[in-house]
């Protein structure tokens, strides 16, 4: 099973640690692309005459000027394992640090965090704190979603093997990889719906911010489960067994399975 997670905008600030070593990161087929994005981002942010341009490119406000200075130092900045670097609602609900040893090993095998800067990383990969979302259009690189579409398919396919892919990425990060063919049939996406009047489907609304918490809890429950579903239909049954209200319809051939997880509170 491969679970694709979005990154978090908020990140822990490593106080010490060795600089990033691109050759040590998982999915080495992404190294050339990572190098190109890192050089473009650090080069833009490191040019003090282009600070205003960098802020516009990264979508920063005046109070976030320090993010440009941080990105300028990415190659020399201290690092943390991705498991500790990413923070925010989803990662708070997932609470990796409190998992048992077996569950942490499952997390290392199953989880892949997508990134505008790194493409995708495993939890053990050491990376610095950064600011660069998938919506950024970097000079010399272009829109990152389109850029990563060239190298991500092979990397995701290799990481997925013959198993299930549970795609929990946000829409911005979904632009970097779209499952096709046989792999699409082994891929499930999740939409979280809140039912404000239990039992009344007409009261359902799409959950936005708090869908992250639901997805974090869902992943944690899967890691704690003894089951490892290999197909989307198996995943539906496992999630229902874990107490989730899941609705799904078999899609057309060559398309991912869309799953609706219905909650009454967020």
C-alpha positions in Angstrom: 0.0 0.0 0.0 1.2 3.5 -0.8 -0.4 6.5 0.8 0.2 9.9 -0.8 0.0 12.8 1.6 0.1 16.6 0.9 2.8 18.6 2.7 1.9 21.2 5.3 2.5 24.9 4.9 3.7 25.1 8.5 7.0 23.3 9.2 9.2 22.8 12.2 12.4 24.8 12.3 15.4 22.6 12.6 17.9 24.0 15.1 20.7 21.9 14.0 21.4 19.0 11.6 23.4 18.3 8.5 22.5 20.0 5.2 20.3 18.3 2.7 22.0 15.6 0.6 20.0 15.1 -2.5 21.7 11.8 -3.4 20.5 10.3 0.0 16.8 11.0 -0.6 14.3 8.3 -1.5 13.1 8.0 -5.1 16.5 8.8 -6.6 14.9 9.0 -10.1 13.7 12.5 -8.9 17.2 13.8 -8.1 17.7 15.7 -11.4 14.4 17.4 -11.1 14.9 18.2 -7.4 18.3 19.7 -8.3 16.7 21.9 -10.9 13.9 23.2 -8.6 16.3 23.7 -5.7 18.8 25.7 -7.8 16.0 27.8 -9.2 14.4 28.5 -5.9 17.6 29.2 -4.0 19.0 31.3 -6.8 15.9 33.5 -7.0 15.7 34.0 -3.2 19.4 34.5 -2.8 19.5 37.4 -5.2 18.8 40.4 -2.9 17.9 42.6 -5.9 15.0 40.2 -6.7 13.5 39.9 -3.2 10.2 41.5 -4.3 10.0 39.2 -7.3 10.6 36.2 -5.0 7.9 37.3 -2.6 5.4 37.6 -5.5 6.4 34.2 -7.0 6.0 32.5 -3.6 2.8 34.4 -2.8 4.2 36.0 0.4 3.0 39.0 2.3 5.3 41.7 3.6 5.3 40.0 7.1 6.6 36.8 5.5 9.8 38.3 4.0 11.9 36.0 6.2 10.6 33.1 4.1 12.7 34.4 1.2 15.8 34.6 3.3 15.2 31.0 4.5 14.8 29.7 1.0 18.0 31.4 0.0 19.9 29.2 2.5 18.3 25.9 1.6 21.5 24.1 0.5 23.2 24.9 3.8 20.3 24.9 6.2 19.9 22.2 8.9 17.5 19.3 8.2 15.0 17.1 9.9 13.4 13.9 8.9 10.2 14.6 7.0 8.2 12.8 9.8 9.2 15.6 12.2 9.4 18.5 9.7 5.8 18.6 8.5 3.3 20.0 11.0 -0.3 21.3 10.8 -3.8 19.8 11.1 -3.3 16.5 9.2 0.0 15.8 10.8 -1.3 16.7 14.3 -4.2 14.2 13.8 -1.8 11.6 12.4 0.6 12.1 15.4 3.4 10.0 14.1 5.5 10.4 17.2 3.0 8.6 19.4 2.8 5.5 17.1 4.2 2.2 18.3 7.3 0.7 16.7 5.4 -1.6 14.4 3.1 1.2 13.2 6.1 3.5 12.7 7.7 0.9 10.4 4.4 0.7 8.5 4.4 4.4 8.1 7.9 4.4 6.8 6.9 1.8 4.1 3.5 3.2 3.2 3.6 7.0 3.4 4.9 9.4 0.8 4.7 13.2 1.2 4.3 15.2 -2.0 6.2 18.5 -2.3 6.5 21.4 -4.7 10.3 21.4 -4.0 11.2 17.7 -3.6 8.5 16.1 -5.7 7.9 13.4 -3.0 9.8 12.2 0.0 9.6 9.4 2.5 9.3 10.1 6.2 12.9 9.2 6.9 14.3 11.7 4.3 16.1 14.6 5.9 15.1 18.0 4.4 15.2 21.6 5.5 12.3 23.8 6.2 11.2 25.6 3.1 8.4 27.6 1.4 7.5 26.5 -2.1 4.0 25.1 -2.9 3.0 23.2 -5.9 1.2 26.3 -7.2 4.4 28.2 -7.6 5.7 29.2 -11.1 9.5 29.4 -10.8 11.6 31.3 -13.3 13.4 28.9 -15.5 11.2 26.0 -14.4 7.7 27.1 -14.9 4.6 25.9 -13.1 5.7 23.2 -10.6 2.6 21.0 -11.1 3.4 20.7 -14.8 7.1 20.4 -14.2 6.7 17.4 -11.8 4.4 15.6 -14.2 7.4 14.6 -16.3 9.2 12.6 -13.6 6.5 11.7 -11.0 4.7 8.9 -12.9 7.6 6.6 -13.0 8.5 7.4 -9.3 5.0 6.8 -8.1 4.6 3.6 -10.1 7.8 2.3 -8.7 6.9 3.1 -5.1 3.4 1.6 -5.5 4.6 -1.7 -6.9 1.5 -4.0 -7.4 -0.4 -2.6 -4.4 -3.1 -0.1 -3.6 -2.5 3.7 -3.9 -4.5 5.8 -1.4 -4.3 9.4 -2.8 -5.0 12.0 -0.1 -3.3 14.9 -1.8 -5.0 18.3 -2.1 -6.1 19.5 -5.5 -2.9 21.6 -6.0 -0.6 18.6 -5.5 -2.8 16.3 -7.6 -1.7 18.3 -10.6 1.8 16.7 -10.4 0.6 13.2 -11.0 -2.6 11.7 -12.4 -3.0 7.9 -12.3 -3.7 6.2 -15.6 -4.3 2.7 -16.9 -4.0 -0.3 -14.7 -2.5 1.8 -11.8 -5.6 4.0 -11.8 -7.7 1.0 -11.1 -5.6 0.4 -7.9 -5.9 4.0 -6.8 -8.5 5.5 -4.4 -9.1 9.2 -3.7 -11.0 10.5 -0.7 -13.5 13.3 -0.3 -14.7 14.2 3.2 -18.3 15.2 3.6 -19.9 16.5 6.7 -23.5 15.5 7.4 -25.0 18.2 9.7 -28.2 16.2 10.2 -27.2 12.5 10.6 -29.1 10.3 8.2 -30.0 13.2 5.9 -27.9 13.0 2.8 -29.2 16.4 1.7 -27.4 18.1 4.6 -24.0 17.0 3.4 -21.4 19.6 2.6 -17.8 19.2 1.4 -15.4 19.7 4.4 -12.5 22.0 3.5 -10.0 22.8 6.2 -11.1 20.1 8.6 -10.9 17.4 6.0 -7.2 17.3 6.9 -7.9 16.2 10.4 -10.2 13.4 9.2 -7.6 12.2 6.7 -4.9 12.3 9.4 -7.1 10.2 11.7 -7.9 7.8 8.8 -4.3 7.2 8.0 -3.5 6.7 11.7 -6.2 4.1 12.0 -5.0 2.3 8.9 -1.5 2.2 10.3 -2.8 0.7 13.6 -4.9 -1.8 11.7 -3.7 -5.4 11.1 -5.1 -5.2 7.6 -3.2 -4.0 4.5 -5.7 -3.6 1.7 -4.4 -4.3 -1.8 -7.3 -3.0 -3.9 -9.8 -0.1 -3.5 -12.7 -2.4 -2.8 -10.7 -4.0 0.1 -9.9 -0.5 1.4 -13.6 0.3 1.6 -14.3 -2.8 3.7 -11.3 -2.1 6.0 -12.4 1.5 6.6 -15.9 0.4 7.3 -14.6 -2.1 9.7 -12.7 0.7 11.4 -15.9 2.6 11.9 -15.9 5.0 9.0 -19.0 5.7 6.9 -17.7 5.2 3.4 -19.6 5.4 0.1 -18.0 4.2 -3.2 -19.0 3.2 -6.6 -16.9 1.2 -9.0 -15.5 3.7 -11.6 -15.1 3.3 -15.3 -12.1 1.2 -16.3 -8.8 3.2 -16.1 -10.1 5.7 -13.5 -9.4 6.0 -9.8 -12.0 4.9 -7.2 -13.6 8.0 -5.6 -14.5 7.4 -2.0 -16.7 9.6 0.1 -16.1 9.5 3.8 -19.1 10.9 5.6 -18.6 12.5 9.1 -21.1 14.2 11.4 -18.4 16.2 13.3 -15.0 17.5 12.3 
